[in-house]
Each structure stands twice: as structure tokens, then as C-alpha cells.
Amino acid sequence: MTLNYKNHPLIKGGGVEFLIIILIGLIVNIFNTALLTFNKTKILCYLIYLVSNTGFSFVFGSIFVKTYRIYKIFCHRKKLELGIRIEMMYLIIILMTLFHWVMSLGWFIFRKIDTKINNTADQKEFLRCEYPISKNLSMLFNLGILMCEFVLSYAIRNVERKYKEALAIPAYVYIICTLLVNIMNNQSVLNVIIQDYFEIVGTIVNTSVIVHYLFLRKFIEIHRRKSLEASVSHVKIFKEGGSFNSLNNSLDFIRSNSQKYLNR
């Protein structure tokens, strides 16, 4: 649907290429939930870290560069330097992703990731991923990106809606889910299965919120606009044909749709 409506102002204004990257990031996040259902091995622990943070970089990295471009265009004092090149936007997303991959490579070289046996209440054994303390740098890096996005979003708060994304709620949900998951993972007395299920639910909630605010709301508004345009065309046809009753019915239909749109 994103490609189908790529020329619509609501989609085009948001940057079709980066909406596609966000979709890829969401798919990567869903793949991460599948990885959490397997028994842990060292290789799987590396994959879970890489997939999770790659998904974050694709999703929130795209939102960040889009927000920064809008800030440069509408709010930057040097009007001669409007926006940033698309190549630079891609480079920022790549560098964000590489930060996590380089960190993971360092852990691999120095064998910093391990697995630890965890027992359930009924004495079943499961393996838990044990990450080095430097993983906190990764979390702080991601939170730093979100903080920058908050600042930029506030700076462009008066820019026309079609050019910017609804960042606040998705970012708040991500921060809350991340903090809760980290708190759960640090509780060694908890069953590792419960921890994994909690992370899966958090990922699904976070992904659903992003899909709603960045995609569904746009498609719903596009559909409403198309319905209103069709209604106006319907009125014009009956007006030209001189049908007074049909004209009144069409006007009532438009008023009804407009009221529903305004109420929402």
C-alpha cells in the first residue's frame, strides 16, 4: 500500500524510501521474536542482539534522519543549505547499524558473550544469554537517538503535518518496553521463558504502535479524503443535472462524513 500511494502528499511528504526502510526494520523486529523462542546458544545470543538493534536502527534511524532533514529545511538559519542529501541520510542509518555490529564483533573477538544455565521451578534447565556490561552502552546509544528525535520533533512542531511523523507515542512505548525488558532480564530468579515471552510481547506492542502511527493513520486519512472527494464529485454531478432532492441527500452525506472526520 505504501508503494501504491507513493505519490499521495501524505506518503510522499514523509519520504517513501524511508517508510520502506521502516517496514523492513519492523519485519526484522518480528524475526527477532521468533529467535527468542529457540533454546539459547552463544551464536543465537549474538543474533538476538544484532537483529534487535538492527531493527531499531532501521526504524528509529529512518525517523531520525527524516526529522533532521525537515529541521534543516524549515528551521535552520542558513537558508542556502536546505535539507541534507539522501546519500547522507542513508549513511547515518548505516553508521547507526554499524555501531551495534562493531560492538558485537568486539564481543565475539574477546569472547564476551556466554550462556548460563537457568533452572525453572520444576527444575527444568534452560540457557540464558549473558551479555557484558558494555551492552549498556548500546542501550544508552539508542536512548540518545530517541532524545535527539524528541528535541528535533519539538523544533519542527509547527511544520505541516504531512512532512513529519508522529514520533512521541512510538518512542515512549519503545522506552517503556525497553526499560521493563531490561528490568526483567536482570532478575535472575525469574524463569527465562517468562523473560523471553515478556520481550516478545513488548516487541509486538512496540511494532503495532509504530505501524498504527506511521502507516495505518495515513492510510485511513487517505481513504477519508478520497471519500470526501468522491462525495463532492457526486454533488457536482447532481447539481449539474438539476436534481434538487439528490443534491440535498448528497449534502447530508458530506456533512455526516465531515462530522465523523472532525470528531476523530
C-alpha positions as CSV (number, residue, x, y, z in Angstrom):
1,M,0.0,0.0,0.0
2,T,2.9,2.3,0.7
3,L,4.1,1.9,-3.0
4,N,0.5,2.1,-4.2
5,Y,0.0,5.6,-2.6
6,K,3.6,6.7,-3.0
7,N,2.6,9.9,-4.9
8,H,0.0,10.9,-2.4
9,P,1.1,14.0,-0.4
10,L,0.7,12.2,3.0
11,I,3.1,9.4,1.8
12,K,5.4,11.4,-0.5
13,G,5.9,14.1,2.1
14,G,7.1,11.5,4.6
15,G,9.7,10.0,2.2
16,V,8.7,6.8,0.6
17,E,12.2,5.3,0.7
18,F,12.5,5.7,4.4
19,L,9.0,4.4,5.1
20,I,10.1,1.2,3.2
21,I,13.2,1.0,5.4
22,I,11.0,1.4,8.5
23,L,8.8,-1.5,7.2
24,I,12.0,-3.7,6.8
25,G,13.0,-2.8,10.3
26,L,9.6,-3.9,11.6
27,I,10.0,-7.2,9.8
28,V,13.4,-7.6,11.4
29,N,11.9,-7.0,14.8
30,I,9.3,-9.7,14.2
31,F,12.0,-12.1,13.2
32,N,13.7,-11.3,16.5
33,T,10.6,-12.6,18.4
34,A,11.0,-15.9,16.5
35,L,14.6,-16.2,17.6
36,L,13.6,-15.8,21.2
37,T,11.6,-19.0,21.1
38,F,14.6,-21.2,20.5
39,N,17.0,-22.6,23.1
40,K,19.8,-20.2,23.7
41,T,23.3,-20.8,22.3
42,K,26.2,-18.4,22.0
43,I,25.5,-17.9,18.3
44,L,21.9,-17.3,18.9
45,C,22.7,-14.7,21.6
46,Y,24.8,-12.8,19.1
47,L,21.9,-13.0,16.6
48,I,19.3,-11.8,19.1
49,Y,21.4,-8.7,19.9
50,L,22.2,-7.9,16.2
51,V,18.7,-8.4,14.9
52,S,17.1,-6.4,17.7
53,N,19.4,-3.4,17.3
54,T,19.4,-3.6,13.5
55,G,15.6,-3.3,13.6
56,F,15.9,-0.4,15.9
57,S,18.4,1.4,13.7
58,F,16.2,0.9,10.6
59,V,13.1,2.1,12.3
60,F,14.2,5.0,14.5
61,G,17.2,5.8,12.4
62,S,14.9,6.5,9.4
63,I,12.6,8.6,11.6
64,F,15.7,10.5,12.9
65,V,17.1,11.4,9.5
66,K,13.7,12.4,8.2
67,T,13.1,14.6,11.2
68,Y,16.6,16.1,10.9
69,R,16.0,16.8,7.2
70,I,12.8,18.6,8.0
71,Y,14.5,20.6,10.7
72,K,17.3,21.7,8.3
73,I,14.7,22.7,5.6
74,F,12.3,24.7,7.8
75,C,14.2,25.7,10.9
76,H,17.9,26.0,10.0
77,R,19.2,29.6,9.9
78,K,21.4,29.1,6.9
79,K,18.7,29.1,4.2
80,L,21.2,28.4,1.5
81,E,21.8,24.9,2.8
82,L,18.4,23.4,2.6
83,G,18.0,19.8,3.9
84,I,20.6,17.1,3.6
85,R,21.4,14.8,0.8
86,I,19.7,11.5,0.6
87,E,23.1,9.8,0.5
88,M,24.0,11.3,3.8
89,M,20.7,10.2,5.3
90,Y,21.4,6.6,4.2
91,L,24.9,6.9,5.7
92,I,23.6,8.0,9.1
93,I,21.3,4.9,9.2
94,I,24.2,2.6,8.1
95,L,26.5,4.1,10.8
96,M,23.9,3.6,13.5
97,T,23.6,0.0,12.4
98,L,27.4,-0.5,12.2
99,F,27.8,0.8,15.8
100,H,25.9,-2.3,17.1
101,W,27.6,-4.7,14.6
102,V,31.1,-3.4,15.6
103,M,30.2,-3.8,19.3
104,S,29.0,-7.3,18.7
105,L,32.2,-8.1,16.7
106,G,34.3,-6.9,19.6
107,W,32.4,-9.2,21.9
108,F,32.9,-12.1,19.5
109,I,36.7,-11.5,19.3
110,F,37.1,-11.2,23.0
111,R,34.5,-13.9,23.8
112,K,32.4,-11.7,26.0
113,I,29.0,-13.3,25.4
114,D,28.2,-16.6,27.2
115,T,25.3,-18.7,28.2
116,K,24.3,-19.6,31.7
117,I,22.1,-22.4,33.0
118,N,18.8,-21.3,34.4
119,N,16.5,-23.6,36.4
120,T,12.7,-23.3,36.4
121,A,10.6,-24.0,39.5
122,D,10.1,-27.6,38.3
123,Q,13.9,-28.0,37.9
124,K,14.0,-27.8,34.1
125,E,17.2,-26.4,32.7
126,F,17.3,-23.5,30.2
127,L,20.1,-21.4,29.0
128,R,20.2,-17.7,29.5
129,C,22.2,-15.2,27.4
130,E,24.9,-13.4,29.5
131,Y,26.0,-10.1,27.9
132,P,28.9,-8.0,29.1
133,I,28.2,-4.8,30.9
134,S,29.2,-2.8,27.8
135,K,25.8,-3.7,26.5
136,N,24.5,-0.8,28.5
137,L,26.4,1.5,26.0
138,S,24.2,0.1,23.3
139,M,21.0,0.9,25.3
140,L,22.3,4.4,26.0
141,F,23.2,4.9,22.3
142,N,19.6,4.0,21.3
143,L,18.1,6.2,24.0
144,G,20.4,9.1,22.9
145,I,19.0,8.8,19.4
146,L,15.5,8.9,20.8
147,M,16.3,12.0,22.8
148,C,17.7,13.8,19.7
149,E,14.5,12.9,17.9
150,F,12.4,14.4,20.7
151,V,14.4,17.6,20.5
152,L,14.1,17.8,16.7
153,S,10.4,16.9,16.8
154,Y,9.8,19.8,19.2
155,A,11.7,22.2,17.0
156,I,9.5,21.3,14.0
157,R,6.2,21.2,15.9
158,N,4.8,23.9,13.7
159,V,5.7,22.3,10.4
160,E,2.8,21.0,8.3
161,R,1.7,17.5,9.5
162,K,2.3,15.7,6.1
163,Y,6.1,16.3,6.3
164,K,6.7,14.8,9.8
165,E,6.0,11.6,11.7
166,A,4.0,11.0,14.9
167,L,7.1,10.1,16.9
168,A,6.1,10.8,20.5
169,I,3.9,7.7,21.3
170,P,6.0,5.1,19.5
171,A,9.2,6.5,21.2
172,Y,7.5,6.5,24.6
173,V,6.3,2.9,24.1
174,Y,9.8,1.8,23.0
175,I,11.4,3.4,26.0
176,I,8.9,1.8,28.4
177,C,9.2,-1.6,26.8
178,T,13.0,-1.5,26.8
179,L,13.2,-0.5,30.4
180,L,10.8,-3.2,31.5
181,V,12.5,-5.8,29.5
182,N,15.9,-4.9,30.9
183,I,14.5,-4.9,34.5
184,M,13.0,-8.4,33.8
185,N,16.2,-9.7,32.3
186,N,18.2,-8.6,35.3
187,Q,16.1,-10.7,37.6
188,S,18.0,-13.9,37.7
189,V,15.3,-15.6,39.8
190,L,12.7,-15.3,37.0
191,N,12.1,-18.1,34.6
192,V,14.0,-17.4,31.3
193,I,10.9,-18.5,29.4
194,I,8.9,-15.7,31.2
195,Q,11.6,-13.2,30.3
196,D,11.5,-14.2,26.6
197,Y,7.7,-14.1,26.5
198,F,7.8,-10.7,28.1
199,E,10.3,-9.5,25.5
200,I,8.2,-11.0,22.7
201,V,5.0,-9.2,23.9
202,G,7.0,-5.9,24.2
203,T,8.3,-6.2,20.7
204,I,4.8,-6.9,19.3
205,V,3.3,-4.0,21.2
206,N,6.0,-1.7,20.1
207,T,5.7,-2.8,16.4
208,S,1.9,-2.5,16.5
209,V,2.2,1.1,17.8
210,I,4.7,2.1,15.1
211,V,2.5,0.5,12.4
212,H,-0.5,2.4,13.6
213,Y,1.0,5.8,14.0
214,L,3.3,5.7,10.9
215,F,1.2,3.8,8.4
216,L,-2.4,3.0,9.4
217,R,-3.3,6.5,10.3
218,K,-2.0,7.8,7.0
219,F,-3.9,5.2,5.0
220,I,-7.1,5.9,7.0
221,E,-6.8,9.6,6.3
222,I,-6.1,8.9,2.6
223,H,-9.3,6.8,2.5
224,R,-11.3,9.6,4.2
225,R,-10.1,12.2,1.8
226,K,-10.9,10.0,-1.2
227,S,-14.4,9.5,0.2
228,L,-14.9,13.3,0.7
229,E,-13.6,13.9,-2.8
230,A,-16.0,11.3,-4.2
231,S,-18.9,13.0,-2.3
232,V,-18.0,16.4,-3.7
233,S,-17.9,15.0,-7.2
234,H,-21.3,13.3,-6.6
235,V,-22.8,16.6,-5.6
236,K,-21.5,18.4,-8.7
237,I,-23.0,15.7,-10.9
238,F,-26.4,16.0,-9.4
239,K,-26.2,19.8,-9.3
240,E,-25.4,20.0,-13.0
241,G,-28.3,17.6,-13.6
242,G,-30.7,19.8,-11.6
243,S,-31.8,17.1,-9.2
244,F,-32.7,19.1,-6.0
245,N,-33.6,16.1,-3.8
246,S,-30.5,14.2,-4.8
247,L,-28.4,17.3,-4.1
248,N,-29.8,17.6,-0.6
249,N,-29.1,13.9,0.0
250,S,-25.5,14.3,-1.2
251,L,-25.0,17.4,1.0
252,D,-26.3,15.5,4.0
253,F,-23.9,12.7,3.2
254,I,-21.0,15.1,3.1
255,R,-22.0,16.8,6.4
256,S,-22.2,13.4,8.0
257,N,-18.8,12.3,6.8
258,S,-17.2,15.6,7.7
259,Q,-18.7,15.5,11.2
260,K,-17.3,12.0,11.7
261,Y,-13.9,13.1,10.4
262,L,-13.8,16.1,12.7
263,N,-14.9,14.1,15.7
264,R,-12.0,11.8,15.2
